[in-house]
Amino acid sequence: MKIDVRINSLTPGEGNVKAIASANLDDCFAVKNIRVIEGKNGLFVSMPSYKGADGEYHDLCFPTTPEMRKQLNNAVADAYKQAIVQLQEQSNANFTQSEQMSESAPTMTM
């Protein structure tokens, strides 16, 4: 199955939710509000859910086979890792650019 994942928001330093993603499955079914969460045992993917009258959270949609769950989890995790790398590269580029600007700025001595 073809799975296209888009990271819609990245919150690496805020709480347990590290990112919100959406997935397009075989260009015919979209799932929004997939969360990448930092748990005790590392990152995991949480499907969109609602809080029931029993106080428990129930997934609105979910993979029905272990193979599909693994494929979807891997696709979301890979997209998250790629987004983190891009954020770090962008941050490094911005830092380098501001560093170069401050080095080339004229200085005044009195």
C-alpha positions as a LaTeX table, in Angstrom:
\begin{tabular}{lrrr}
\hline
Residue & $x$ (\AA) & $y$ (\AA) & $z$ (\AA) \\
\hline
Met1 & 0.00 & 0.00 & 0.00 \\
Lys2 & 1.20 & 3.49 & $-0.86$ \\
Ile3 & 1.26 & 5.74 & 2.22 \\
Asp4 & 2.02 & 9.46 & 1.92 \\
Val5 & 2.58 & 11.17 & 5.26 \\
Arg6 & 2.71 & 14.89 & 5.91 \\
Ile7 & 3.86 & 16.38 & 9.20 \\
Asn8 & 1.45 & 19.28 & 9.79 \\
Ser9 & 2.95 & 20.63 & 13.00 \\
Leu10 & 6.14 & 19.92 & 14.87 \\
Thr11 & 6.38 & 20.54 & 18.62 \\
Pro12 & 9.69 & 18.94 & 19.62 \\
Gly13 & 10.10 & 20.74 & 22.95 \\
Glu14 & 6.49 & 20.88 & 24.14 \\
Gly15 & 5.02 & 18.03 & 26.20 \\
Asn16 & 4.60 & 14.46 & 25.04 \\
Val17 & 3.03 & 15.20 & 21.64 \\
Lys18 & 5.94 & 15.75 & 19.27 \\
Ala19 & 4.05 & 16.15 & 16.00 \\
Ile20 & 0.67 & 16.08 & 14.30 \\
Ala21 & 0.51 & 14.29 & 10.96 \\
Ser22 & $-1.88$ & 13.30 & 8.23 \\
Ala23 & $-1.67$ & 10.24 & 6.00 \\
Asn24 & $-3.04$ & 9.54 & 2.56 \\
Leu25 & $-3.54$ & 5.83 & 1.89 \\
Asp26 & $-3.35$ & 4.73 & $-1.77$ \\
Asp27 & $-4.51$ & 8.21 & $-2.83$ \\
Cys28 & $-8.05$ & 7.27 & $-1.81$ \\
Phe29 & $-8.35$ & 7.53 & 2.00 \\
Ala30 & $-7.02$ & 10.31 & 4.23 \\
Val31 & $-6.45$ & 10.23 & 7.98 \\
Lys32 & $-5.86$ & 13.50 & 9.83 \\
Asn33 & $-4.72$ & 14.26 & 13.38 \\
Ile34 & $-2.32$ & 11.35 & 13.76 \\
Arg35 & $-0.10$ & 12.16 & 16.73 \\
Val36 & 3.54 & 11.25 & 17.27 \\
Ile37 & 3.95 & 10.86 & 21.02 \\
Glu38 & 7.01 & 10.43 & 23.25 \\
Gly39 & 6.22 & 7.64 & 25.69 \\
Lys40 & 8.18 & 5.75 & 28.33 \\
Asn41 & 9.46 & 3.33 & 25.70 \\
Gly42 & 10.17 & 5.91 & 22.98 \\
Leu43 & 8.12 & 7.36 & 20.15 \\
Phe44 & 4.79 & 5.86 & 19.13 \\
Val45 & 2.00 & 6.75 & 16.71 \\
Ser46 & $-1.46$ & 7.50 & 18.09 \\
Met47 & $-4.46$ & 7.45 & 15.78 \\
Pro48 & $-7.24$ & 10.07 & 16.03 \\
Ser49 & $-9.47$ & 9.24 & 18.98 \\
Tyr50 & $-12.34$ & 10.43 & 21.14 \\
Lys51 & $-13.04$ & 10.17 & 24.84 \\
Gly52 & $-15.99$ & 7.90 & 25.48 \\
Ala53 & $-18.59$ & 8.06 & 28.24 \\
Asp54 & $-16.52$ & 5.41 & 30.04 \\
Gly55 & $-13.60$ & 7.88 & 30.27 \\
Glu56 & $-11.46$ & 5.75 & 27.94 \\
Tyr57 & $-10.07$ & 6.93 & 24.62 \\
His58 & $-11.22$ & 5.05 & 21.52 \\
Asp59 & $-9.55$ & 5.25 & 18.09 \\
Leu60 & $-11.76$ & 6.69 & 15.35 \\
Cys61 & $-9.88$ & 4.81 & 12.64 \\
Phe62 & $-7.11$ & 2.27 & 12.84 \\
Pro63 & $-5.24$ & $-0.41$ & 10.89 \\
Thr64 & $-6.98$ & $-3.77$ & 11.12 \\
Thr65 & $-3.92$ & $-5.94$ & 10.54 \\
Pro66 & $-0.55$ & $-6.00$ & 12.28 \\
Glu67 & 1.19 & $-5.60$ & 8.92 \\
Met68 & $-0.75$ & $-2.45$ & 8.05 \\
Arg69 & $-0.21$ & $-1.03$ & 11.56 \\
Lys70 & 3.54 & $-1.58$ & 11.20 \\
Gln71 & 3.62 & $-0.03$ & 7.71 \\
Leu72 & 1.63 & 3.04 & 8.82 \\
Asn73 & 3.66 & 3.48 & 12.02 \\
Asn74 & 6.93 & 3.24 & 10.07 \\
Ala75 & 5.74 & 5.75 & 7.45 \\
Val76 & 4.70 & 8.27 & 10.12 \\
Ala77 & 7.88 & 7.74 & 12.16 \\
Asp78 & 10.06 & 8.16 & 9.05 \\
Ala79 & 8.26 & 11.38 & 8.09 \\
Tyr80 & 8.71 & 12.69 & 11.64 \\
Lys81 & 12.43 & 11.91 & 11.64 \\
Gln82 & 12.83 & 13.57 & 8.24 \\
Ala83 & 10.97 & 16.69 & 9.50 \\
Ile84 & 13.27 & 16.87 & 12.54 \\
Val85 & 16.37 & 16.64 & 10.31 \\
Gln86 & 15.00 & 19.40 & 8.05 \\
Leu87 & 14.25 & 21.58 & 11.08 \\
Gln88 & 17.79 & 21.09 & 12.39 \\
Glu89 & 19.31 & 21.84 & 8.99 \\
Gln90 & 17.20 & 24.97 & 8.68 \\
Ser91 & 18.15 & 26.05 & 12.19 \\
Asn92 & 21.86 & 25.47 & 11.46 \\
Ala93 & 21.60 & 27.41 & 8.19 \\
Asn94 & 19.89 & 30.32 & 9.95 \\
Phe95 & 22.54 & 30.31 & 12.68 \\
Thr96 & 25.38 & 30.23 & 10.16 \\
Gln97 & 23.77 & 33.02 & 8.16 \\
Ser98 & 23.32 & 35.26 & 11.22 \\
Glu99 & 26.88 & 34.46 & 12.34 \\
Gln100 & 28.23 & 35.48 & 8.93 \\
Met101 & 26.19 & 38.68 & 9.00 \\
Ser102 & 27.55 & 39.67 & 12.40 \\
Glu103 & 31.14 & 38.97 & 11.31 \\
Ser104 & 30.80 & 41.12 & 8.20 \\
Ala105 & 29.01 & 43.98 & 9.97 \\
Pro106 & 31.08 & 47.12 & 10.31 \\
Thr107 & 32.39 & 47.79 & 13.79 \\
Met108 & 32.96 & 51.10 & 15.44 \\
Thr109 & 35.82 & 51.81 & 17.78 \\
Met110 & 36.17 & 54.82 & 19.92 \\
\hline
\end{tabular}
